[in-house]
């Protein structure tokens, strides 16, 4: 008795589902990276339109530094690690001038290192741990990049970044009060800009989300918990949820 090959079951690919999940994860990662990059570019444009930062300085800053500056408040005392790469024959004079400007504007210098570049002996890297207000950093760095040949400027929050010679350790809050030190840390992924998110394109939802975010980010440990006036629609939603 012969079997009709047309009715034989086809060979099932045992890895089909796994492959599809891996592919989807890869696509999601690429999409999220694209969204993060779009958010950073938007932050650069917002800072460029503002009067607080010059375009030349903006070009020298990396993405993380742009986000740090954008989210820091004017009243906040910043404790930053400044990494400044200097080019040219007169780089030592430039770094000496930069150091003098840091001190003259009122920035407090906690630590200073001058490191020669391994590949280019004439280039130097300055690593300075500084404390001061946001406007101090912007004013002095803007002046430095306009007057000198600076390749790159990187800013790191010292509360989240601690050096220990070769190895670096990540700081994390040990008490609920220390969460206030993380208020400026934001996720670059914004769900309202993800086409897969239910709130994508919903102007009313986006505005309300922004309003609640501002209230949450302004809260500090020990203060009375803010009273939120929820709308009737929001209350009805929570009734259904619970």
Phi and psi restraints in degrees (value plus and minus 20) as a CYANA .aco file:
   2 UNK   PHI    -114.0   -74.0
   2 UNK   PSI     126.9   166.9
   3 UNK   PHI    -119.7   -79.7
   3 UNK   PSI     121.3   161.3
   4 UNK   PHI     -99.5   -59.5
   4 UNK   PSI      96.9   136.9
   5 UNK   PHI     -80.8   -40.8
   5 UNK   PSI     -41.5    -1.5
   6 UNK   PHI     -89.8   -49.8
   6 UNK   PSI     -40.0     0.0
   7 UNK   PHI    -124.2   -84.2
   7 UNK   PSI     -17.6    22.4
   8 UNK   PHI     -91.6   -51.6
   8 UNK   PSI     119.5   159.5
   9 UNK   PHI     -86.1   -46.1
   9 UNK   PSI     120.2   160.2
  10 UNK   PHI     -94.3   -54.3
  10 UNK   PSI     136.7   176.7
  11 UNK   PHI     -89.8   -49.8
  11 UNK   PSI     107.9   147.9
  12 UNK   PHI    -106.6   -66.6
  12 UNK   PSI     111.1   151.1
  13 UNK   PHI     -99.1   -59.1
  13 UNK   PSI      90.0   130.0
  14 UNK   PHI     -87.1   -47.1
  14 UNK   PSI     -40.8    -0.8
  15 UNK   PHI    -124.8   -84.8
  15 UNK   PSI     -10.1    29.9
  16 UNK   PHI     -79.9   -39.9
  16 UNK   PSI     -68.5   -28.5
  17 UNK   PHI     -85.8   -45.8
  17 UNK   PSI     -61.7   -21.7
  18 UNK   PHI     -82.3   -42.3
  18 UNK   PSI     -63.8   -23.8
  19 UNK   PHI     -81.2   -41.2
  19 UNK   PSI     -60.8   -20.8
  20 UNK   PHI     -87.1   -47.1
  20 UNK   PSI     -56.2   -16.2
  21 UNK   PHI     -87.4   -47.4
  21 UNK   PSI     -61.4   -21.4
  22 UNK   PHI     -83.9   -43.9
  22 UNK   PSI     -62.9   -22.9
  23 UNK   PHI     -83.2   -43.2
  23 UNK   PSI     -62.5   -22.5
  24 UNK   PHI     -84.9   -44.9
  24 UNK   PSI     -60.5   -20.5
  25 UNK   PHI     -83.0   -43.0
  25 UNK   PSI     -59.3   -19.3
  26 UNK   PHI     -84.9   -44.9
  26 UNK   PSI     -62.4   -22.4
  27 UNK   PHI     -85.1   -45.1
  27 UNK   PSI     -60.7   -20.7
  28 UNK   PHI     -83.7   -43.7
  28 UNK   PSI     -60.5   -20.5
  29 UNK   PHI     -83.4   -43.4
  29 UNK   PSI     -64.1   -24.1
  30 UNK   PHI     -83.2   -43.2
  30 UNK   PSI     -59.8   -19.8
  31 UNK   PHI     -85.7   -45.7
  31 UNK   PSI     -63.7   -23.7
  32 UNK   PHI     -85.0   -45.0
  32 UNK   PSI     -58.5   -18.5
  33 UNK   PHI     -83.9   -43.9
  33 UNK   PSI     -59.2   -19.2
  34 UNK   PHI     -84.3   -44.3
  34 UNK   PSI     -60.6   -20.6
  35 UNK   PHI     -86.0   -46.0
  35 UNK   PSI     -62.0   -22.0
  36 UNK   PHI     -81.7   -41.7
  36 UNK   PSI     -60.8   -20.8
  37 UNK   PHI     -86.2   -46.2
  37 UNK   PSI     -59.9   -19.9
  38 UNK   PHI     -81.7   -41.7
  38 UNK   PSI     -61.2   -21.2
  39 UNK   PHI     -84.0   -44.0
  39 UNK   PSI     -59.7   -19.7
  40 UNK   PHI     -86.2   -46.2
  40 UNK   PSI     -62.6   -22.6
  41 UNK   PHI     -82.2   -42.2
  41 UNK   PSI     -57.7   -17.7
  42 UNK   PHI     -84.5   -44.5
  42 UNK   PSI     -60.5   -20.5
  43 UNK   PHI     -83.3   -43.3
  43 UNK   PSI     -60.3   -20.3
  44 UNK   PHI     -81.6   -41.6
  44 UNK   PSI     -62.8   -22.8
  45 UNK   PHI     -86.1   -46.1
  45 UNK   PSI     -59.1   -19.1
  46 UNK   PHI     -84.2   -44.2
  46 UNK   PSI     -62.6   -22.6
  47 UNK   PHI     -88.0   -48.0
  47 UNK   PSI     -56.1   -16.1
  48 UNK   PHI     -85.7   -45.7
  48 UNK   PSI     -56.5   -16.5
  49 UNK   PHI     -93.9   -53.9
  49 UNK   PSI     -43.9    -3.9
  50 UNK   PHI     -96.9   -56.9
  50 UNK   PSI     147.5   187.5
  51 UNK   PHI    -114.6   -74.6
  51 UNK   PSI     -14.7    25.3
  52 UNK   PHI    -112.6   -72.6
  52 UNK   PSI     -28.4    11.6
  53 UNK   PHI    -166.8  -126.8
  53 UNK   PSI     120.0   160.0
  54 UNK   PHI    -109.0   -69.0
  54 UNK   PSI     136.5   176.5
  55 UNK   PHI     -84.6   -44.6
  55 UNK   PSI     -57.0   -17.0
  56 UNK   PHI     -82.4   -42.4
  56 UNK   PSI     -62.4   -22.4
  57 UNK   PHI     -85.1   -45.1
  57 UNK   PSI     -59.9   -19.9
  58 UNK   PHI     -80.3   -40.3
  58 UNK   PSI     -55.8   -15.8
  59 UNK   PHI     -90.9   -50.9
  59 UNK   PSI     -46.2    -6.2
  60 UNK   PHI    -104.3   -64.3
  60 UNK   PSI     -41.4    -1.4
  61 UNK   PHI    -101.2   -61.2
  61 UNK   PSI     121.2   161.2
  62 UNK   PHI    -100.7   -60.7
  62 UNK   PSI     153.5   193.5
  63 UNK   PHI     -81.3   -41.3
  63 UNK   PSI     -63.0   -23.0
  64 UNK   PHI     -82.3   -42.3
  64 UNK   PSI     -57.7   -17.7
  65 UNK   PHI     -87.6   -47.6
  65 UNK   PSI     -57.8   -17.8
  66 UNK   PHI     -82.2   -42.2
  66 UNK   PSI     -65.1   -25.1
  67 UNK   PHI     -84.8   -44.8
  67 UNK   PSI     -58.8   -18.8
  68 UNK   PHI     -82.7   -42.7
  68 UNK   PSI     -66.3   -26.3
  69 UNK   PHI     -85.3   -45.3
  69 UNK   PSI     -63.1   -23.1
  70 UNK   PHI     -81.8   -41.8
  70 UNK   PSI     -58.2   -18.2
  71 UNK   PHI    -112.9   -72.9
  71 UNK   PSI     -26.6    13.4
  72 UNK   PHI     -99.7   -59.7
  72 UNK   PSI     118.9   158.9
  73 UNK   PHI    -102.7   -62.7
  73 UNK   PSI     140.1   180.1
  74 UNK   PHI     -89.0   -49.0
  74 UNK   PSI     -51.6   -11.6
  75 UNK   PHI    -105.1   -65.1
  75 UNK   PSI     -35.3     4.7
  76 UNK   PHI     -90.3   -50.3
  76 UNK   PSI     118.3   158.3
  77 UNK   PHI    -105.8   -65.8
  77 UNK   PSI      92.1   132.1
  78 UNK   PHI    -111.6   -71.6
  78 UNK   PSI     117.7   157.7
  79 UNK   PHI    -138.7   -98.7
  79 UNK   PSI      81.8   121.8
  80 UNK   PHI    -142.0  -102.0
  80 UNK   PSI     130.0   170.0
  81 UNK   PHI    -116.4   -76.4
  81 UNK   PSI      97.3   137.3
  82 UNK   PHI    -120.6   -80.6
  82 UNK   PSI     101.9   141.9
  83 UNK   PHI    -131.8   -91.8
  83 UNK   PSI      98.0   138.0
  84 UNK   PHI    -145.6  -105.6
  84 UNK   PSI     101.5   141.5
  85 UNK   PHI    -120.2   -80.2
  85 UNK   PSI     104.5   144.5
  86 UNK   PHI    -136.4   -96.4
  86 UNK   PSI     117.1   157.1
  87 UNK   PHI    -133.2   -93.2
  87 UNK   PSI     138.4   178.4
  88 UNK   PHI      84.2   124.2
  88 UNK   PSI     152.2   192.2
  89 UNK   PHI     -89.3   -49.3
  89 UNK   PSI     -54.8   -14.8
  90 UNK   PHI    -118.2   -78.2
  90 UNK   PSI      12.4    52.4
  91 UNK   PHI     -84.9   -44.9
  91 UNK   PSI     -51.4   -11.4
  92 UNK   PHI     -85.7   -45.7
  92 UNK   PSI     -60.7   -20.7
  93 UNK   PHI     -85.2   -45.2
  93 UNK   PSI     -57.0   -17.0
  94 UNK   PHI     -84.2   -44.2
  94 UNK   PSI     -65.5   -25.5
  95 UNK   PHI     -87.0   -47.0
  95 UNK   PSI     -56.7   -16.7
  96 UNK   PHI     -84.7   -44.7
  96 UNK   PSI     -61.8   -21.8
  97 UNK   PHI     -84.6   -44.6
  97 UNK   PSI     -60.9   -20.9
  98 UNK   PHI     -82.0   -42.0
  98 UNK   PSI     -61.9   -21.9
  99 UNK   PHI     -81.7   -41.7
  99 UNK   PSI     -62.9   -22.9
 100 UNK   PHI     -83.2   -43.2
 100 UNK   PSI     -58.0   -18.0
 101 UNK   PHI     -89.2   -49.2
 101 UNK   PSI     -56.3   -16.3
 102 UNK   PHI     -76.7   -36.7
 102 UNK   PSI     -67.7   -27.7
 103 UNK   PHI     -93.0   -53.0
 103 UNK   PSI     -57.8   -17.8
 104 UNK   PHI     -87.8   -47.8
 104 UNK   PSI     -50.4   -10.4
 105 UNK   PHI    -103.0   -63.0
 105 UNK   PSI     -33.4     6.6
 106 UNK   PHI      91.1   131.1
 106 UNK   PSI     -15.1    24.9
 107 UNK   PHI     -91.0   -51.0
 107 UNK   PSI     119.6   159.6
 108 UNK   PHI    -114.4   -74.4
 108 UNK   PSI     102.5   142.5
 109 UNK   PHI    -111.8   -71.8
 109 UNK   PSI      97.9   137.9
 110 UNK   PHI    -115.4   -75.4
 110 UNK   PSI     -52.4   -12.4
 111 UNK   PHI    -181.2  -141.2
 111 UNK   PSI     127.6   167.6
 112 UNK   PHI    -162.4  -122.4
 112 UNK   PSI     113.2   153.2
 113 UNK   PHI    -153.5  -113.5
 113 UNK   PSI     117.2   157.2
 114 UNK   PHI    -135.6   -95.6
 114 UNK   PSI      97.4   137.4
 115 UNK   PHI    -138.4   -98.4
 115 UNK   PSI     104.4   144.4
 116 UNK   PHI     -93.3   -53.3
 116 UNK   PSI     122.7   162.7
 117 UNK   PHI     -89.5   -49.5
 117 UNK   PSI     118.0   158.0
 118 UNK   PHI     -89.7   -49.7
 118 UNK   PSI     -61.2   -21.2
 119 UNK   PHI     -99.2   -59.2
 119 UNK   PSI     -55.6   -15.6
 120 UNK   PHI    -145.1  -105.1
 120 UNK   PSI      82.2   122.2
 121 UNK   PHI     -84.2   -44.2
 121 UNK   PSI     -42.9    -2.9
 122 UNK   PHI    -101.0   -61.0
 122 UNK   PSI     -34.8     5.2
 123 UNK   PHI    -113.1   -73.1
 123 UNK   PSI     124.1   164.1
 124 UNK   PHI    -145.9  -105.9
 124 UNK   PSI     133.4   173.4
 125 UNK   PHI    -142.8  -102.8
 125 UNK   PSI     107.6   147.6
 126 UNK   PHI    -121.6   -81.6
 126 UNK   PSI     113.3   153.3
 127 UNK   PHI    -142.2  -102.2
 127 UNK   PSI      89.5   129.5
 128 UNK   PHI    -144.0  -104.0
 128 UNK   PSI     110.3   150.3
 129 UNK   PHI    -115.0   -75.0
 129 UNK   PSI      94.2   134.2
 130 UNK   PHI    -145.4  -105.4
 130 UNK   PSI     130.9   170.9
 131 UNK   PHI    -146.7  -106.7
 131 UNK   PSI     116.9   156.9
 132 UNK   PHI     150.0   190.0
 132 UNK   PSI    -197.1  -157.1
 133 UNK   PHI    -103.7   -63.7
 133 UNK   PSI     140.6   180.6
 134 UNK   PHI     -77.7   -37.7
 134 UNK   PSI     -64.5   -24.5
 135 UNK   PHI     -83.8   -43.8
 135 UNK   PSI     -50.2   -10.2
 136 UNK   PHI     -85.1   -45.1
 136 UNK   PSI     -67.0   -27.0
 137 UNK   PHI     -81.5   -41.5
 137 UNK   PSI     -65.9   -25.9
 138 UNK   PHI     -84.3   -44.3
 138 UNK   PSI     -63.1   -23.1
 139 UNK   PHI     -86.1   -46.1
 139 UNK   PSI     -67.1   -27.1
 140 UNK   PHI     -91.9   -51.9
 140 UNK   PSI     -58.8   -18.8
 141 UNK   PHI     -89.4   -49.4
 141 UNK   PSI     -56.6   -16.6
 142 UNK   PHI     -81.7   -41.7
 142 UNK   PSI     -62.4   -22.4
 143 UNK   PHI     -86.4   -46.4
 143 UNK   PSI     -59.8   -19.8
 144 UNK   PHI     -85.3   -45.3
 144 UNK   PSI     -65.5   -25.5
 145 UNK   PHI     -92.1   -52.1
 145 UNK   PSI     -47.8    -7.8
 146 UNK   PHI     -93.5   -53.5
 146 UNK   PSI     -57.0   -17.0
 147 UNK   PHI    -109.2   -69.2
 147 UNK   PSI     -37.6     2.4
 148 UNK   PHI    -154.4  -114.4
 148 UNK   PSI     149.5   189.5
 149 UNK   PHI    -111.1   -71.1
 149 UNK   PSI      77.0   117.0
 150 UNK   PHI    -132.6   -92.6
 150 UNK   PSI     107.0   147.0
 151 UNK   PHI    -101.7   -61.7
 151 UNK   PSI     -64.4   -24.4
 152 UNK   PHI    -174.5  -134.5
 152 UNK   PSI     124.4   164.4
 153 UNK   PHI    -150.1  -110.1
 153 UNK   PSI     110.3   150.3
 154 UNK   PHI    -147.3  -107.3
 154 UNK   PSI     115.7   155.7
 155 UNK   PHI    -139.0   -99.0
 155 UNK   PSI     113.6   153.6
 156 UNK   PHI    -148.6  -108.6
 156 UNK   PSI     119.8   159.8
 157 UNK   PHI     -97.1   -57.1
 157 UNK   PSI     101.1   141.1
 158 UNK   PHI     -89.5   -49.5
 158 UNK   PSI     -38.1     1.9
 159 UNK   PHI     -90.9   -50.9
 159 UNK   PSI     -46.5    -6.5
 160 UNK   PHI    -125.1   -85.1
 160 UNK   PSI     -30.9     9.1
 161 UNK   PHI    -152.7  -112.7
 161 UNK   PSI      99.2   139.2
 162 UNK   PHI    -147.3  -107.3
 162 UNK   PSI     110.1   150.1
 163 UNK   PHI    -112.8   -72.8
 163 UNK   PSI     124.5   164.5
 164 UNK   PHI    -161.8  -121.8
 164 UNK   PSI      59.0    99.0
 165 UNK   PHI      34.9    74.9
 165 UNK   PSI    -132.7   -92.7
 166 UNK   PHI     -97.1   -57.1
 166 UNK   PSI     -63.7   -23.7
 167 UNK   PHI    -104.8   -64.8
 167 UNK   PSI     131.2   171.2
 168 UNK   PHI    -143.0  -103.0
 168 UNK   PSI     123.3   163.3
 169 UNK   PHI    -136.3   -96.3
 169 UNK   PSI     126.8   166.8
 170 UNK   PHI    -115.1   -75.1
 170 UNK   PSI     106.2   146.2
 171 UNK   PHI     -98.5   -58.5
 171 UNK   PSI     124.2   164.2
 172 UNK   PHI    -162.5  -122.5
 172 UNK   PSI     132.1   172.1
 173 UNK   PHI     -86.8   -46.8
 173 UNK   PSI     116.9   156.9
 174 UNK   PHI    -123.6   -83.6
 174 UNK   PSI     -37.5     2.5
 175 UNK   PHI    -154.1  -114.1
 175 UNK   PSI     133.9   173.9
 176 UNK   PHI     -79.2   -39.2
 176 UNK   PSI     -50.3   -10.3
 177 UNK   PHI     -85.9   -45.9
 177 UNK   PSI     -47.0    -7.0
 178 UNK   PHI     -96.7   -56.7
 178 UNK   PSI     -27.4    12.6
 179 UNK   PHI     -84.8   -44.8
 179 UNK   PSI     -43.2    -3.2
 180 UNK   PHI     -81.5   -41.5
 180 UNK   PSI     -48.3    -8.3
 181 UNK   PHI     -93.3   -53.3
 181 UNK   PSI     -32.1     7.9
 182 UNK   PHI    -124.0   -84.0
 182 UNK   PSI     -13.0    27.0
 183 UNK   PHI     -81.1   -41.1
 183 UNK   PSI     -49.2    -9.2
 184 UNK   PHI    -102.7   -62.7
 184 UNK   PSI     -31.3     8.7
 185 UNK   PHI     -98.9   -58.9
 185 UNK   PSI      98.8   138.8
 186 UNK   PHI    -144.2  -104.2
 186 UNK   PSI     133.9   173.9
 187 UNK   PHI    -103.5   -63.5
 187 UNK   PSI     106.1   146.1
 188 UNK   PHI     -88.4   -48.4
 188 UNK   PSI     -42.9    -2.9
 189 UNK   PHI     -96.1   -56.1
 189 UNK   PSI      99.1   139.1
 190 UNK   PHI    -128.4   -88.4
 190 UNK   PSI      91.2   131.2
 191 UNK   PHI     -80.5   -40.5
 191 UNK   PSI     -46.7    -6.7
 192 UNK   PHI     -91.0   -51.0
 192 UNK   PSI     -28.5    11.5
 193 UNK   PHI    -129.6   -89.6
 193 UNK   PSI     -15.0    25.0
 194 UNK   PHI    -117.0   -77.0
 194 UNK   PSI      98.0   138.0
 195 UNK   PHI     -75.4   -35.4
 195 UNK   PSI     -43.2    -3.2
 196 UNK   PHI    -100.8   -60.8
 196 UNK   PSI     -34.5     5.5
 197 UNK   PHI     -97.7   -57.7
 197 UNK   PSI     118.9   158.9
 198 UNK   PHI     -79.6   -39.6
 198 UNK   PSI     -47.4    -7.4
 199 UNK   PHI    -109.5   -69.5
 199 UNK   PSI     -16.3    23.7
 200 UNK   PHI     -82.0   -42.0
 200 UNK   PSI     106.6   146.6
 201 UNK   PHI      61.2   101.2
 201 UNK   PSI     -23.4    16.6
 202 UNK   PHI    -109.0   -69.0
 202 UNK   PSI      79.5   119.5
 203 UNK   PHI     -80.7   -40.7
 203 UNK   PSI     -62.1   -22.1
 204 UNK   PHI     -82.9   -42.9
 204 UNK   PSI     -63.3   -23.3
 205 UNK   PHI     -85.0   -45.0
 205 UNK   PSI     -63.4   -23.4
 206 UNK   PHI     -83.3   -43.3
 206 UNK   PSI     -62.8   -22.8
 207 UNK   PHI     -85.2   -45.2
 207 UNK   PSI     -61.7   -21.7
 208 UNK   PHI     -86.7   -46.7
 208 UNK   PSI     -60.9   -20.9
 209 UNK   PHI     -80.4   -40.4
 209 UNK   PSI     -64.0   -24.0
 210 UNK   PHI     -83.1   -43.1
 210 UNK   PSI     -60.3   -20.3
 211 UNK   PHI     -82.4   -42.4
 211 UNK   PSI     -66.0   -26.0
 212 UNK   PHI     -88.0   -48.0
 212 UNK   PSI     -54.6   -14.6
 213 UNK   PHI     -83.0   -43.0
 213 UNK   PSI     -61.1   -21.1
 214 UNK   PHI     -83.4   -43.4
 214 UNK   PSI     -61.0   -21.0
 215 UNK   PHI     -84.4   -44.4
 215 UNK   PSI     -64.4   -24.4
 216 UNK   PHI     -85.7   -45.7
 216 UNK   PSI     -61.6   -21.6
 217 UNK   PHI     -92.5   -52.5
 217 UNK   PSI     -43.7    -3.7
 218 UNK   PHI    -105.6   -65.6
 218 UNK   PSI     -31.6     8.4
 219 UNK   PHI     -94.1   -54.1
 219 UNK   PSI     120.1   160.1
 220 UNK   PHI    -147.5  -107.5
 220 UNK   PSI     130.4   170.4
 221 UNK   PHI     -76.7   -36.7
 221 UNK   PSI     114.9   154.9
 222 UNK   PHI      77.1   117.1
 222 UNK   PSI     -38.3     1.7
 223 UNK   PHI     -99.9   -59.9
 223 UNK   PSI     135.2   175.2
 224 UNK   PHI     -80.3   -40.3
 224 UNK   PSI     119.3   159.3
 225 UNK   PHI     -84.1   -44.1
 225 UNK   PSI     107.8   147.8
 226 UNK   PHI     -80.0   -40.0
 226 UNK   PSI     123.2   163.2
 227 UNK   PHI    -111.5   -71.5
 227 UNK   PSI      98.8   138.8
 228 UNK   PHI    -118.1   -78.1
 228 UNK   PSI     107.8   147.8
 229 UNK   PHI    -109.4   -69.4
 229 UNK   PSI      80.0   120.0
 230 UNK   PHI    -102.8   -62.8
 230 UNK   PSI     126.3   166.3
 231 UNK   PHI     -96.8   -56.8
 231 UNK   PSI     145.2   185.2
 232 UNK   PHI     -81.5   -41.5
 232 UNK   PSI     -59.2   -19.2
 233 UNK   PHI     -83.2   -43.2
 233 UNK   PSI     -60.6   -20.6
 234 UNK   PHI     -87.1   -47.1
 234 UNK   PSI     -61.2   -21.2
 235 UNK   PHI     -82.3   -42.3
 235 UNK   PSI     -60.5   -20.5
 236 UNK   PHI     -84.6   -44.6
 236 UNK   PSI     -56.9   -16.9
 237 UNK   PHI     -83.4   -43.4
 237 UNK   PSI     -63.8   -23.8
 238 UNK   PHI     -88.3   -48.3
 238 UNK   PSI     -52.1   -12.1
 239 UNK   PHI     -81.9   -41.9
 239 UNK   PSI     -62.3   -22.3
 240 UNK   PHI     -87.7   -47.7
 240 UNK   PSI     -59.4   -19.4
 241 UNK   PHI     -85.0   -45.0
 241 UNK   PSI     -55.6   -15.6
